Amino acid sequence: MTMLRAIRDRLPETKDDGGRVVLLIAGLFGILAVLIVGGVNVTALQLARMQVIDAADAAAANAADAADESSLYKHGLGAELSLSDRSVQQAAGSTLAREDVPAHVTGWRVADGTGAQDSRTAVVRVSAVVHPPILGGMVSGMFGDIHITVQSRARADVK
């Protein structure tokens, strides 16, 4: 017994740690909140990106059918449609204008680089501005707008 008492006498007196535990728990909840908000925002941005890709695919598919009229009248319809940059841009722009803008996308447009690759393949680039759902204003204020640019290709073969 005396040995236990001697060890206990050597140990420092313990104080109440209640205040430190509250700070630790508050800090852990803060980290958890940041992780949840970040996860929700990243998921929303990825879903918006997929919807912009879908719109670009639809625009490219319609643009691949937009034959250059001057080429059709001059050379007729051969084994493949002849596309021009202008016809692809017009078809892609009108398709994009008809599409509903997805949630969290504040706007989109046909970007530079849209046109006819080798007069047979329609290349459509769509640029969109995305607003995160949670604290999006603060994110935009600190880091600027979030821009997403996607590209899609389509080709229409005549059979």
C-alpha positions in Angstrom: 0.0 0.0 0.0 2.7 2.4 0.8 4.3 1.9 -2.6 1.0 2.8 -4.4 0.6 5.9 -2.2 4.2 6.9 -3.0 3.5 6.5 -6.8 0.3 8.5 -6.5 2.1 11.2 -4.6 4.7 11.5 -7.3 2.0 12.0 -10.1 0.8 15.5 -10.7 -2.7 16.4 -9.7 -5.2 16.1 -12.5 -7.4 19.0 -13.4 -10.7 19.1 -15.1 -10.3 18.6 -18.9 -14.0 19.4 -19.8 -13.2 22.7 -21.6 -10.5 21.1 -23.8 -12.8 18.3 -24.8 -15.5 20.7 -25.9 -12.9 22.5 -28.1 -11.8 19.2 -29.6 -15.3 18.2 -30.4 -16.1 21.6 -31.9 -13.0 21.3 -34.1 -14.0 17.9 -35.3 -17.5 19.0 -36.2 -16.0 21.9 -38.1 -13.8 19.6 -40.1 -16.8 17.2 -40.7 -18.9 20.2 -41.9 -16.1 21.2 -44.4 -15.9 17.7 -45.7 -19.7 17.4 -46.2 -20.0 20.8 -47.9 -17.0 20.0 -50.1 -18.4 16.6 -51.1 -21.8 18.1 -51.9 -20.2 20.8 -54.1 -17.8 18.5 -55.9 -20.7 16.1 -56.6 -22.9 18.9 -58.0 -20.1 20.1 -60.2 -19.5 16.7 -61.6 -23.2 16.2 -62.3 -23.3 19.6 -64.0 -20.3 18.6 -66.1 -22.0 15.4 -67.2 -25.1 17.4 -68.2 -22.9 19.8 -70.2 -21.3 16.8 -71.9 -24.8 15.5 -72.8 -25.7 18.9 -74.3 -22.5 18.9 -76.3 -23.2 15.4 -77.6 -26.7 16.5 -78.7 -25.3 19.6 -80.4 -22.6 17.5 -82.2 -25.1 15.0 -83.4 -27.3 17.7 -84.8 -24.3 19.5 -86.3 -23.1 16.3 -88.0 -26.4 16.3 -90.0 -26.1 20.0 -91.0 -24.6 19.7 -94.4 -23.1 22.7 -96.1 -25.8 23.8 -98.5 -23.4 25.4 -101.0 -21.4 22.2 -101.2 -24.6 20.2 -101.7 -25.8 22.4 -104.6 -22.4 22.4 -106.3 -21.2 18.8 -105.9 -24.4 16.9 -104.9 -24.7 14.3 -102.2 -21.8 11.8 -102.3 -20.9 9.0 -99.9 -20.6 11.5 -97.0 -22.0 14.8 -96.0 -19.8 17.8 -96.5 -19.7 20.1 -93.4 -18.5 23.6 -93.0 -17.4 25.5 -89.9 -20.4 27.8 -90.3 -23.0 25.1 -90.6 -21.6 23.2 -87.6 -21.5 26.4 -85.5 -25.1 27.4 -86.5 -26.5 23.9 -85.8 -24.7 23.6 -82.5 -25.8 27.1 -81.4 -29.4 26.5 -82.2 -29.4 23.1 -80.5 -27.8 24.5 -77.4 -30.3 27.4 -77.4 -33.2 24.8 -77.3 -31.7 22.8 -74.5 -32.7 23.6 -70.9 -29.8 24.9 -68.8 -29.2 22.4 -66.0 -29.3 23.3 -62.3 -26.2 25.0 -61.0 -25.2 26.0 -64.6 -25.6 29.8 -64.9 -24.9 29.9 -68.6 -23.3 28.1 -71.5 -22.2 28.9 -75.0 -20.6 27.3 -78.1 -16.9 27.9 -77.6 -14.0 28.5 -80.0 -12.8 25.4 -81.7 -16.3 24.4 -82.9 -16.4 23.5 -86.5 -15.9 20.9 -89.2 -12.9 18.8 -88.9 -11.8 17.5 -92.4 -15.3 18.5 -93.7 -16.8 15.3 -92.4 -16.7 15.4 -88.6 -18.5 17.9 -86.5 -16.5 19.1 -83.5 -18.5 21.0 -80.8 -17.0 22.7 -77.8 -19.3 23.9 -75.1 -18.2 26.2 -72.3 -20.3 26.6 -69.2 -20.2 28.5 -65.9 -21.2 26.5 -62.9 -22.3 27.7 -59.5 -21.8 25.3 -56.6 -25.0 24.8 -54.6 -23.6 25.3 -51.0 -21.7 28.5 -50.3 -21.4 29.1 -54.1 -21.3 32.9 -53.7 -18.4 32.7 -51.3 -16.5 30.2 -53.5 -17.1 32.5 -56.6 -16.0 35.5 -54.6 -12.8 33.9 -53.4 -11.7 31.9 -56.4 -13.8 33.3 -59.3 -16.4 31.5 -61.4 -16.0 27.8 -62.2 -15.7 27.3 -65.9 -16.2 23.9 -67.6 -15.3 23.3 -71.2 -16.2 20.0 -72.9 -15.8 18.8 -76.5 -17.8 16.3 -78.5 -17.4 14.9 -82.0 -20.0 13.4 -84.3 -20.0 12.1 -87.9 -22.9 11.4 -90.1 -22.2 8.8 -92.8 -24.5 8.6 -95.8 -25.6 5.1 -96.8 
